[in-house]
């Protein structure tokens, strides 16, 4: 006799960080070129295939997925606004994504033109650009070219406010001191930290340093965070491993500035959509329904201006 299918609260979900790609039509160097680049989850050959709205709907079956925010998928950097144009055709044909985050290199001489090209789309909400980063905390230094301290980088970043765009920041936690100063200096630009600040080192010392970094940047009210990207190389996604990270992040940022996200299909390397979202639900099961709605839906609607 088979076991009954697991059910989940009927809370509406905004998947605040997901990717689509069509490798038969578009060029993503990291997915199309050989050899594979080094990646924090190890071998990612399993995701070098088309991933489109019908795939996400299949993977998310059983959850009340209402809307999604498409994160730039490292499309050919020479033609970054073309990804936004392509997503408009995907949205018209399938109803997803609800909104998108584009890519722009803030150091480019033509950054104003690139941002204007993105901002012309009704889907566009913000920009992700990964600033220069050290490989580990011991090597972290302030002021490197291409970092959040770089005056040229900051000049480009300053253009976001003119277009009403937010900034999705993916950087290791040991650079969040620079992010805190960026938030202070540009208080009218919302920063959304990606992938929980990348707490890869799960030792007590590593987690203490990660949490301290979150506390520093969370002191600025224009910073939010996406709880996602919690997979670890060679290990399955489990609530036992990731629940404490989830709860610590919410404790630091509060239920008003956190969002849950799948990072699919990338995080399919660590677990199924069901594994991940069931884990999110389990990690916050003791919270009020109002808080759960904020984490799964309402915060993303507000922060990414989806209504």
Buried (B, 14 or more C-beta within 10 A) or exposed (E): EEEEEEEBEEBBBBBBBBBBBEEEEBBBEEBEEEEEEEEBBEEBEEBBEBBBBEBBEEBBEBBEBBBBBBBBBBBBEEEBBBBBBBBBEBBEEBEBBBBBBBBBBBBBEEBBEBBBBBBEBEBBBBBBBBBBBBEEBEEBEEEBEBBBBBEBBBEBBBBBBEBBBBBBBBBBBBBBBBBBBBBEEBEEBBBBBBBBBBBBBBEEEBBEBBBEBBBBBBEBEBBBBBBBBBBBEEEEBBBEBBBEBBBBBBBBBEBBBBBBBBBBBBBBBBBBBBBBBBBBBBBBEEBEEEBBBBBBBBBBBBBBEBE
